Amino acid sequence: MSMHRTESQMPKVQVCKHKSTPWPPLCHQAVACPDMWAAVILALLSLTACFAERAEDAWQQPGYRRQLIAEAGAGAFKSTSVPCNASVVGSISYPTDGSPWGVHITGPYPDGVSYLISWYAVWLPYTTPAVLAEQARPFLQHLPQHSDPWLPACVPLRFTGGPQIGRVGVISQPDLSNTVAQVTLYRDDSAPGNCSCSLREPITVMGKAITYMRILVHVLPPPLHEPSLRLPALSTTKRPLILAALCACSYVSPVINHVVVELESAVHYTYTVGDGVLTSEPMHLTSLASIYDTRHLRYPLRVGLMADVGQSENSTATRDHLMMNGPEVIINVADLTYADTYSAVDPDLHTGAGTNQQRWDSWNVLWAPLLNNTPMLNCAGNHELETGAIAAVVNYTTTSFSFPTNYPFQTYAARMSVPVGDINAALYYSTIVGGVIKLITLNNYIPFHIGTPQYAWAVEELTSVDRSLTPWLIVQFHAPIYHSYFVHYKEQECFRSVYEDLFYAAGVDIVLNGHVHAYERTHPVYNYERDTCAPIYVTVGDGGNVEGPYKNYVDEINPDTNKTYCELLTTGGRTPNQLQASNPSGWGPGYQRTAHAPGCPTLSWEPASGVAGGQPLVLLNTTENLASANPVGFCQSSQPVWSAHRDPSFGHAMLNILNSYRAELSWYRNIDSNMQPADRVLLERLDSCTNSDRRRSMLHKVQRNLRKLIESEKPQSRKVAML
């Protein structure tokens, strides 16, 4: 690929300020009783494990984080119930008249003509107490056992058009069998946005209304004036535990409406949503060109790219800048709401000690001005992997998920269905975008190794793309395998060892990632070396979330320690060399490794390849390597030669597909005007790569591995049949 870029100057910062409106708390009146000690200890141990896992993200320690640079400012970590720029978004509240809210479009799926229009709507009346008790039974069985009188009281809350919150067994999901979810579309043959145009006869499409329930268990400290509630010390060397009460509450989502619509190619529509009685204001959308459309030009296609957007003042800036750039479709590479970083008790308390489901509600209000007219294609990341206080287990053998037995990603799947499927359907899928892009969405938080359903599906999808129909092949998954930032460095080596050859063999053009809260674009790269026939990797995790930007590169000097950040890298207190000697599969935080197959490599070492020269950092500690004239190390001492552009600023990117061979990638910082991107490159697909020796070799390697797997499974299948 041939590339060039231009960079812009840094303008002054404009800080948006807006005060928040308090949200009602979930739970009140914590009640403690000695008979709850067992449950309390279980809850405290669970929280201890949670905090220990989060401690693996060393960036959260103030000593490891550079002072925020100008473009972040105080707003980087500020998150409020009322997003910035209320004149555009309005306050986060639920309509009092029961009208639809939080309208968003996802798609197209999977043929390039089907879209999912979703929104939230009014609640139906409560059901009878007997039905409530029966519906609560499957949820209660997953909680620690304790008697009902000792359950802390939860103040029942009910919002018109919003969720229900209250004590377990007191509220439940309503009967939606008679609920109508309806979209009415008018084909608009004049210019988009011209409301005075003549409209054709309306098309009415019916859909499905759903809800989901979550049991929220939160540990609350006892009153300070009750010393009798202190537990005895577990040992003479530890402080006494403070008895806490389990606050068990139910959250039942708003009514979530999903309607699948099949749209004509490249047509502007005016549409409304509602239940047949209450109807929204008219909105507009333009369908993308389909793969077989010969009447409309499919080029250029403007694709917005974002990830890790969250809901902060910076998120609002990202949204507004993206709207100004006018994308026709958005690829959102996971970590949407950051609801799991908020307290289950308080949606404005950013503690990470629970999952606040109301944050999913507010996110759709924040992003509705963009997403009710621009379709979005999502993937699931670690912040969609909600496991707290529900039946949710992810490991390397669990490949199917369903409610109520095992349902991680429950909230994401319910709200961002693909298009109205189960949890599994939402985790990996493929689709055609604008008739020119084949988009493959993968998930690196569920089993992905050879022999899993996801891998078999990925091989079939990636090796069967007809490039004469969809010349561009793009893959998205959340956590990147190539980046040079301190946070999350080399946490995806296991995933890379499984999929990089497949990406190369299939001729993937671009791999999109998030997770790292910054921007980085690589040159075409394979196995840490530049290769013109390899994909480029683009990390766009700079959407503006409340955790803030990641400011430090691994090759940068930490002024507090006078060491490079690479030398500070550890997992569980162990350095890369210590793990290489004791557990080569143990690098990275637990939530990354939970889906890894046993023995999957997580460490890699490369020779010197920094742009400024010099030997690598953190050399592999073996006698042979240390004596080598060209030793390998864990990091480079300067920006790696495969890294084309990196910048720890909030922003978004635009991918402009110009024709079947050329595309332009531009990245915009929130501090800059949209007139001048901070990074711009022209990408060109090369015919010479189609039949390259390395690509053929990689394809043969993938095919050999599959054949070996099939052969290895045959004796086991015969044995099972005989039994």
C-alpha positions in Angstrom: 0.0 0.0 0.0 1.2 3.5 -0.7 0.6 6.0 2.0 1.0 9.7 2.9 -0.3 11.9 5.7 -0.7 15.4 6.8 -0.9 16.7 10.3 -2.7 19.7 11.8 -1.8 22.2 14.5 -3.3 22.1 18.0 -6.0 24.8 18.6 -7.2 26.1 21.9 -9.4 23.9 24.0 -13.1 24.5 24.5 -14.5 22.9 27.6 -18.2 22.2 27.8 -19.7 22.4 31.3 -23.1 21.1 32.3 -24.4 20.2 35.8 -25.9 16.8 36.4 -29.4 15.9 37.5 -29.3 13.4 40.4 -30.5 9.9 39.6 -32.6 8.1 42.3 -30.5 5.4 44.1 -31.3 1.8 43.5 -31.2 0.6 47.1 -31.8 2.1 50.5 -32.1 1.0 54.1 -29.3 -1.5 54.4 -30.2 -4.2 57.0 -27.6 -6.4 58.6 -28.1 -9.5 60.7 -25.6 -12.1 62.0 -27.3 -14.8 60.1 -26.2 -13.1 56.9 -22.5 -13.5 57.7 -21.9 -16.3 55.3 -23.5 -14.4 52.4 -21.7 -11.2 53.3 -18.3 -13.0 53.5 -19.0 -14.5 50.0 -19.9 -11.1 48.7 -16.8 -9.5 50.2 -14.6 -12.3 48.8 -16.2 -11.8 45.4 -15.4 -8.0 45.6 -11.9 -8.7 46.7 -11.3 -10.9 43.7 -12.8 -8.3 41.5 -10.5 -5.6 42.8 -7.5 -7.9 42.5 -8.3 -8.4 38.9 -8.7 -4.7 38.2 -5.4 -4.1 39.9 -3.8 -5.7 36.9 -4.6 -2.6 34.9 -1.6 -0.7 36.2 -2.5 2.4 34.4 -5.1 3.2 37.1 -2.3 3.8 39.6 -1.6 7.6 39.6 2.2 7.1 39.5 1.9 5.3 36.2 -0.1 7.9 34.4 1.1 11.1 32.8 -0.7 14.3 33.6 -3.5 14.8 31.2 -2.5 16.9 28.2 -4.4 19.9 27.0 -7.0 18.2 24.9 -8.3 16.1 27.8 -8.5 18.6 30.5 -10.6 18.1 33.6 -13.4 16.7 31.5 -11.5 13.5 30.7 -12.7 11.8 33.8 -15.9 13.6 34.2 -19.1 11.7 33.6 -22.5 13.1 34.4 -26.1 12.0 34.2 -26.8 14.9 31.8 -24.3 14.8 28.9 -22.7 17.9 27.7 -24.4 20.1 25.2 -28.0 19.7 26.5 -29.3 21.8 23.7 -28.6 18.9 21.4 -29.2 15.9 23.6 -31.5 17.2 26.3 -31.4 15.9 29.9 -31.2 12.2 30.6 -34.8 11.5 31.5 -37.7 9.3 30.4 -40.6 10.9 28.5 -43.5 11.4 30.9 -46.1 10.8 28.1 -44.8 7.4 27.3 -43.5 8.3 23.9 -40.6 6.4 22.2 -37.1 7.4 23.1 -33.5 6.3 22.6 -34.1 5.5 18.9 -31.1 3.9 17.1 -30.4 2.0 13.9 -28.0 -0.9 13.6 -27.0 -2.7 10.5 -27.1 -3.5 7.7 -27.2 -7.3 8.3 -26.2 -9.7 6.8 -27.1 -9.1 3.2 -26.6 -5.4 3.2 -30.3 -4.5 2.9 -31.7 -5.4 6.3 -31.6 -2.9 9.2 -32.7 -3.1 12.8 -34.5 0.0 14.1 -34.7 -0.1 17.9 -36.1 2.2 20.6 -37.4 2.2 24.2 -41.0 2.7 25.1 -43.7 2.8 27.8 -44.2 0.2 30.5 -47.4 -1.9 30.8 -49.1 -2.4 34.2 -47.6 -4.6 36.8 -48.6 -8.3 36.8 -50.1 -10.1 39.8 -48.0 -10.9 42.9 -48.2 -14.7 42.2 -46.8 -14.2 38.7 -44.1 -11.9 40.1 -43.0 -14.5 42.6 -42.9 -17.3 40.0 -40.9 -15.2 37.5 -38.4 -14.2 40.3 -37.6 -17.8 41.1 -35.0 -18.5 38.4 -33.1 -15.4 39.4 -33.1 -15.9 43.2 -31.6 -19.4 42.8 -28.4 -17.8 41.6 -28.0 -15.6 44.7 -26.4 -16.6 48.0 -29.0 -18.4 50.1 -30.5 -16.3 52.9 -33.9 -15.8 54.4 -36.2 -13.2 52.8 -36.7 -11.1 56.0 -33.0 -10.2 55.9 -33.0 -9.0 52.4 -32.4 -5.2 52.5 -35.3 -3.2 51.4 -35.2 -1.6 48.0 -37.2 1.5 47.3 -39.5 0.6 44.4 -38.9 2.9 41.4 -40.9 3.0 38.3 -40.4 5.5 35.5 -42.9 6.2 32.7 -41.1 4.9 29.7 -38.1 3.8 31.7 -37.0 0.8 33.8 -38.5 -0.6 36.9 -36.2 -1.0 40.0 -37.2 -2.6 43.2 -36.9 -5.4 45.6 -36.4 -9.0 44.3 -39.7 -10.7 44.0 -41.7 -7.4 44.0 -41.2 -6.5 40.4 -40.8 -8.6 37.3 -41.0 -8.5 33.6 -44.4 -7.6 32.2 -46.5 -9.6 29.8 -45.6 -8.1 26.4 -47.7 -10.5 24.3 -50.1 -7.7 23.2 -47.4 -5.0 22.8 -47.1 -3.5 19.4 -43.7 -2.5 18.0 -44.2 -0.7 14.7 -42.1 1.3 12.2 -43.7 3.3 9.4 -41.5 4.3 6.5 -42.1 6.7 3.7 -39.9 6.5 0.7 -38.6 10.0 -0.1 -37.6 10.5 -3.7 -36.4 14.0 -3.3 -33.3 15.3 -1.6 -32.6 14.0 1.9 -33.8 16.2 4.7 -36.4 18.0 2.5 -39.5 17.7 4.5 -41.7 19.4 1.9 -41.2 16.6 -0.5 -43.9 14.3 -1.8 -43.9 11.0 -0.1 -45.0 7.6 -1.4 -47.5 5.4 0.3 -46.3 4.4 3.8 -44.8 1.0 4.6 -45.6 -0.4 8.0 -43.4 -3.1 9.5 -44.1 -4.9 12.7 -41.4 -6.1 15.1 -40.8 -7.5 18.6 -40.9 -6.0 22.1 -38.7 -7.5 24.8 -37.4 -6.8 28.3 -34.7 -8.3 30.4 -34.2 -8.6 34.2 -31.0 -8.2 36.3 -30.6 -9.0 40.0 -28.3 -6.4 41.4 -26.4 -7.4 44.6 -24.4 -4.6 46.2 -22.4 -4.7 49.4 -23.2 -1.7 51.7 -21.3 -0.8 54.8 -23.2 -1.0 58.1 -24.0 2.1 60.2 -20.9 3.5 62.0 -22.8 3.5 65.3 -23.3 -0.3 65.2 -20.0 -1.7 66.4 -21.7 -5.0 67.1 -21.9 -5.6 63.4 -18.1 -5.9 63.1 -16.9 -9.4 62.3 -14.0 -10.9 64.3 -10.6 -10.8 62.6 -9.9 -13.8 60.3 -6.4 -13.8 61.7 -4.2 -11.9 64.1 -2.5 -10.2 61.2 -5.5 -8.8 59.5 -7.9 -6.0 60.4 -11.5 -7.0 61.4 -13.9 -7.1 58.5 -16.9 -4.7 58.7 -20.2 -6.5 58.3 -22.0 -5.3 55.3 -25.5 -5.9 54.1 -26.4 -7.4 50.8 -28.7 -5.2 48.9 -30.6 -7.3 46.4 -32.7 -5.4 43.9 -34.3 -6.2 40.6 -33.7 -4.0 37.5 -36.2 -4.6 34.7 -35.3 -2.8 31.5 -37.6 -0.5 29.6 -39.5 -2.1 26.9 -37.0 -2.6 24.1 -38.5 -2.6 20.6 -36.8 -4.1 17.7 -38.1 -4.0 14.1 -36.2 -5.5 11.1 -36.8 -3.5 7.9 -35.6 -4.4 4.5 -34.8 -1.3 2.5 -34.3 -0.6 -1.1 -30.8 0.2 -2.2 -29.6 3.8 -1.8 -33.0 5.3 -0.9 -33.9 8.1 1.5 -36.7 7.4 4.0 -38.6 9.3 6.5 -39.8 7.1 9.3 -41.6 7.0 12.6 -41.6 4.5 15.4 -44.3 3.7 18.0 -46.9 1.3 19.4 -49.7 2.2 17.0 -51.0 4.8 19.4 -48.0 6.8 20.6 -45.7 7.8 17.7 -42.3 9.5 17.5 -41.5 12.6 15.6 -40.4 11.9 12.0 -36.8 10.9 11.5 -34.7 10.2 8.4 -32.4 7.5 7.2 -30.7 6.7 3.9 -30.1 3.1 3.1 -26.7 2.0 1.8 -26.2 0.7 -1.7 -26.7 -3.0 -2.0 -24.2 -5.4 -3.6 -26.3 -5.9 -6.8 -27.3 -2.3 -7.3 -26.5 -1.2 -10.8 -28.5 2.0 -10.8 -26.6 3.9 -8.1 -23.0 4.6 -7.6 -21.6 2.7 -4.7 -18.5 4.9 -4.4 -17.5 6.9 -2.4 -18.7 5.3 0.8 -18.1 7.2 4.0 -17.6 5.0 7.1 -17.2 6.5 10.6 -14.9 4.6 13.0 -15.1 4.8 16.8 -14.6 2.7 19.9 -14.6 3.0 23.7 -16.9 6.1 23.5 -18.7 5.8 26.8 -20.6 8.8 28.1 -18.5 11.8 29.2 -18.0 15.3 28.1 -15.4 14.0 25.6 -17.9 11.4 24.4 -20.2 14.3 23.5 -17.4 16.1 21.6 -16.7 12.9 19.7 -20.3 12.4 18.8 -20.7 16.0 17.6 -17.5 15.9 15.5 -18.6 12.6 13.9 -22.0 14.1 13.0 -20.2 17.0 11.3 -18.2 14.5 9.1 -21.5 13.0 7.9 -20.8 9.2 7.8 -23.2 7.0 6.0 -22.5 4.1 8.4 -20.6 3.8 11.6 -18.4 0.8 12.8 -18.3 0.9 16.6 -15.5 -1.4 17.8 -17.0 -2.1 21.2 -17.1 -0.8 24.8 -20.2 1.3 24.3 -21.6 2.5 27.7 -19.0 1.6 30.4 -22.0 0.7 32.6 -20.0 -1.9 34.3 -17.6 0.7 35.7 -20.4 2.4 37.7 -21.8 1.3 41.1 -24.9 -0.8 40.9 -26.3 1.6 43.5 -25.6 4.9 41.9 -25.3 5.6 38.2 -23.1 8.6 38.9 -20.7 6.8 41.2 -17.7 5.7 39.1 -16.4 2.9 41.4 -16.3 -0.1 39.1 -18.0 -2.1 41.9 -20.9 -3.3 39.9 -22.9 -2.8 36.7 -25.4 0.1 36.6 -28.0 -0.8 34.0 -29.4 2.7 33.9 -26.1 3.7 32.1 -27.3 1.6 29.2 -30.5 3.7 29.1 -28.6 7.0 29.2 -26.2 6.0 26.5 -28.9 5.6 24.0 -30.2 9.1 24.8 -26.8 10.6 24.4 -26.1 9.0 21.0 -29.6 9.1 19.6 -29.0 12.4 17.6 -26.5 10.5 15.6 -27.8 6.9 15.6 -31.4 7.6 14.8 -30.3 8.5 11.2 -27.0 6.7 10.8 -26.8 2.9 11.0 -24.1 1.4 13.3 -22.4 -1.9 13.3 -21.1 -3.0 16.7 -19.0 -5.7 18.3 -18.8 -6.8 21.9 -15.8 -5.9 24.2 -14.8 -6.4 27.8 -17.2 -3.7 29.0 -20.1 -5.6 27.4 -18.9 -8.7 29.3 -21.1 -8.1 32.3 -20.8 -10.9 34.9 -21.5 -9.3 38.2 -24.4 -10.8 40.3 -25.7 -12.9 37.4 -25.2 -16.5 36.2 -22.3 -15.8 33.8 -19.3 -18.0 33.2 -16.8 -17.6 30.4 -13.9 -20.1 29.9 -12.1 -21.8 27.0 -14.7 -24.6 26.8 -17.9 -22.5 27.0 -19.0 -21.7 23.5 -22.8 -21.2 23.8 -24.7 -18.8 26.1 -28.3 -18.6 27.0 -30.7 -17.1 29.6 -31.1 -17.9 32.5 -28.3 -20.5 32.9 -25.3 -18.6 31.6 -25.8 -15.2 30.1 -22.7 -12.9 29.9 -23.3 -10.2 27.3 -27.0 -10.3 28.2 -27.6 -6.6 28.2 -25.6 -6.0 25.0 -27.4 -8.8 23.1 -30.8 -7.6 24.3 -30.2 -4.0 23.2 -27.9 -4.4 20.2 -29.4 -7.6 18.7 -28.0 -8.9 15.4 -30.7 -8.3 14.3 -33.1 -10.0 16.8 -31.1 -13.0 17.8 -29.8 -14.7 20.9 -26.6 -13.8 22.8 -24.5 -16.1 20.5 -25.7 -14.3 17.4 -24.6 -11.0 18.7 -21.0 -12.0 19.5 -19.6 -12.8 16.0 -21.2 -12.2 12.6 -20.5 -11.0 9.1 -22.3 -8.5 6.8 -21.9 -6.6 3.6 -21.6 -2.8 4.0 -22.5 -0.5 1.1 -22.2 -3.2 -1.4 -18.3 -2.9 -1.3 -17.1 -4.1 2.1 -17.3 -7.5 3.6 -17.1 -6.9 7.4 -16.2 -9.8 9.7 -16.8 -9.2 13.4 -15.0 -11.5 15.9 -14.9 -11.7 19.7 -11.7 -12.2 21.7 -13.5 -12.7 25.0 -15.1 -16.0 24.2 -13.3 -19.2 23.0 -11.7 -18.5 19.7 -9.0 -21.2 19.3 -8.8 -23.9 16.6 -11.6 -26.3 17.2 -14.1 -23.8 18.5 -17.3 -22.8 16.6 -16.0 -19.2 16.3 -12.8 -20.3 14.6 -14.5 -22.7 12.2 -17.0 -20.0 11.3 -14.2 -17.4 10.8 -12.2 -19.7 8.5 -15.3 -20.3 6.4 -16.2 -16.6 6.2 -12.7 -15.2 5.5 -11.8 -17.8 2.9 -15.0 -17.6 0.9 -15.2 -13.9 0.2 -15.9 -13.0 -3.4 -13.6 -10.0 -4.0 -15.2 -9.3 -7.3 -18.4 -8.5 -5.4 -17.0 -7.0 -2.2 -13.4 -5.9 -3.0 -12.7 -4.6 0.6 -12.3 -7.1 3.4 -12.3 -5.6 6.9 -12.2 -7.4 10.3 -13.2 -5.9 13.7 -12.6 -7.2 17.2 -12.1 -5.2 20.3 -8.6 -5.7 21.8 -5.8 -5.0 19.4 -2.9 -7.3 18.6 -0.7 -4.5 17.4 -0.1 -1.3 19.4 2.8 0.3 21.3 1.1 1.8 24.4 1.9 0.9 27.9 -1.7 -0.1 28.8 -2.8 -3.5 27.5 0.6 -4.0 25.9 0.8 -7.4 24.1 -2.3 -8.8 25.9 -3.5 -10.4 22.6 -0.6 -12.5 21.6 -2.7 -15.7 22.1 -5.3 -14.3 19.7 -2.6 -13.2 17.3 -1.1 -16.7 17.3 -4.5 -18.1 16.2 -5.7 -15.5 13.6 -2.8 -13.6 12.1 -2.0 -16.3 9.5 -5.7 -16.5 8.6 -5.9 -12.7 8.1 -2.9 -12.8 5.9 -4.1 -15.8 3.9 -7.5 -14.3 3.4 -6.1 -11.0 2.2 -7.7 -8.9 4.9 -7.2 -5.2 4.1 -7.9 -3.5 7.5 -8.3 -4.7 11.0 -10.1 -2.4 13.4 -9.7 -2.4 17.1 -10.4 -0.4 20.3 -9.7 -1.1 23.9 -6.5 1.1 24.0 -7.8 4.6 24.7 -5.7 6.3 22.1 -5.1 6.2 18.3 -2.5 4.2 16.5 -2.3 3.1 12.8 0.2 0.6 11.6 1.9 0.1 8.3 0.9 -3.3 6.7 2.4 -5.7 9.2 2.9 -9.4 9.7 4.7 -10.9 12.7 6.0 -7.5 13.8 7.6 -6.9 10.4 6.4 -4.6 7.6 4.8 -6.5 4.7 3.0 -4.7 1.9 0.6 -7.7 1.5 -0.4 -7.8 5.2 -3.4 -5.9 6.8 -3.0 -2.5 8.4 -4.2 -2.4 12.0 -6.1 0.7 13.2 -6.8 1.3 16.9 -9.6 3.8 17.5 -10.2 3.4 21.2 -10.0 7.2 21.7 -13.8 7.8 21.7 -13.7 9.7 25.0 -14.8 7.4 27.8 -14.7 8.2 31.5 -11.5 6.2 32.1 -9.6 8.8 30.2 -6.9 8.6 27.5 -3.9 6.3 27.7 -0.9 8.6 27.5 2.2 6.6 27.6 4.1 4.5 25.1 6.2 1.5 26.2 9.3 3.1 24.9 8.7 6.3 26.9 10.7 7.2 30.0 8.6 7.4 33.3 9.9 10.5 35.0 9.1 9.1 38.4 11.3 6.0 38.0 13.7 7.1 35.3 12.8 3.8 33.6 10.9 3.1 30.4 7.3 2.0 30.8 8.3 -1.3 29.2 10.4 -2.0 32.3 7.4 -1.4 34.5 5.2 -4.0 32.7 4.1 -6.9 34.9 1.2 -9.3 35.3 0.3 -10.3 38.8 3.6 -8.8 40.0 5.6 -10.9 37.6 7.8 -9.6 34.8 7.7 -11.0 31.2 11.0 -12.9 31.9 9.6 -14.4 35.1 6.5 -15.6 33.3 8.5 -16.8 30.3 10.3 -19.1 32.7 7.3 -20.2 34.8 4.1 -19.7 32.8 4.4 -18.5 29.2 0.6 -18.6 28.9 0.1 -16.2 31.9 0.7 -12.8 30.4 -2.2 -10.3 30.6 -5.2 -9.7 33.0 -7.5 -12.6 33.9 -10.5 -11.3 31.9 -8.3 -11.5 28.8 -7.0 -15.0 29.5 -10.2 -16.6 30.6 -11.1 -17.8 27.1 -7.6 -18.9 26.2 -7.0 -22.5 25.5 -4.4 -24.2 27.7 -0.8 -23.6 26.5 -1.7 -20.7 24.2 1.3 -18.4 24.0 1.0 -15.0 25.5 4.6 -13.7 25.3 6.6 -12.8 22.2 10.1 -11.4 21.7 11.4 -9.5 18.7 14.8 -8.2 17.5 15.5 -4.5 17.3 13.1 -2.6 15.0 12.7 0.9 16.5 12.8 3.8 14.2 15.6 5.4 16.2 17.7 2.2 16.3 19.2 0.7 19.4 18.6 -2.7 21.0 15.2 -3.7 22.3 13.9 -3.2 25.9 13.6 -5.9 28.4 15.8 -8.5 26.7 14.8 -12.2 26.9 16.9 -13.4 29.9 18.6 -16.4 28.4 22.4 -16.9 28.1 22.2 -17.3 24.4 20.1 -14.2 23.8 22.1 -12.0 26.1 25.3 -13.0 24.2 23.7 -12.5 20.8 24.7 -9.7 18.5 21.1 -9.2 17.7 19.1 -10.0 20.9 15.4 -10.1 21.1 13.3 -8.1 23.6 9.8 -7.5 24.8 9.5 -3.9 23.5 11.3 -1.5 21.1 13.4 1.4 22.4 11.6 3.8 20.1 8.4 3.8 18.0 8.4 0.5 16.2 9.0 0.6 12.4 5.6 -1.1 11.9 3.8 1.8 13.7 2.9 4.5 11.2 1.1 7.1 13.5 0.3 7.2 17.2 -1.4 9.9 19.3 -3.0 9.6 22.7 -5.8 12.1 22.0 -9.6 11.7 21.9 -11.3 11.7 18.5 -12.7 9.5 15.7 -11.7 8.3 12.3 -13.3 8.3 8.8 -12.7 5.7 6.2 -13.6 6.9 2.7 -13.8 4.0 0.3 -13.0 5.7 -3.1 -13.2 2.7 -5.4 -12.4 -1.0 -5.5 -8.7 -0.3 -5.1 -8.3 2.9 -3.1 -9.5 4.2 0.2 -8.6 7.2 2.4 -8.3 6.9 6.1 -8.5 10.1 8.2 -8.3 10.6 11.9 -9.7 13.7 13.7 -8.8 14.9 17.2 -11.6 16.4 19.3 -9.4 19.5 19.9 -9.0 20.2 16.2 -11.5 21.4 13.7 -12.9 18.8 11.3 -11.3 20.7 8.4 -7.9 19.2 9.0 -7.2 15.6 10.1 -4.3 14.8 12.4 -3.5 11.7 10.4 -4.4 11.0 6.8 -3.3 8.2 4.6 -4.2 6.9 1.1 -4.6 3.1 1.0 -4.2 1.1 -2.1 -5.0 -2.6 -2.6 -2.3 -4.3 -4.7 -3.1 -7.0 -7.3 0.4 -8.4 -6.9 -0.6 -9.6 -3.4 -3.4 -11.8 -4.5 -1.1 -14.6 -5.6 1.9 -13.9 -3.4 3.9 -16.9 -2.2 3.5 -16.0 1.4 -0.3 -15.6 1.1 -0.6 -19.0 -0.6 1.7 -20.5 2.1 -0.5 -19.1 4.9 -3.6 -20.5 3.3 -2.1 -23.9 3.0 -1.0 -23.7 6.6 -4.6 -22.9 7.7 -6.0 -25.7 5.6 -3.4 -28.2 7.1 -4.3 -27.2 10.6 -8.0 -27.8 9.9 -7.3 -31.2 8.3 -5.2 -32.2 11.4 -8.0 -31.1 13.7 -10.6 -33.1 11.7 -8.4 -36.2 11.7 -7.8 -35.9 15.5 -11.5 -35.8 16.2 -12.4 -38.9 14.1 -11.3 -41.6 16.7 -13.1 -39.7 19.5 -16.3 -39.6 17.4 -16.1 -43.3 16.7 -15.6 -44.1 20.3 -18.6 -42.1 21.3 -20.7 -43.8 18.7 -19.6 -47.2 20.0 -20.5 -46.3 23.6 
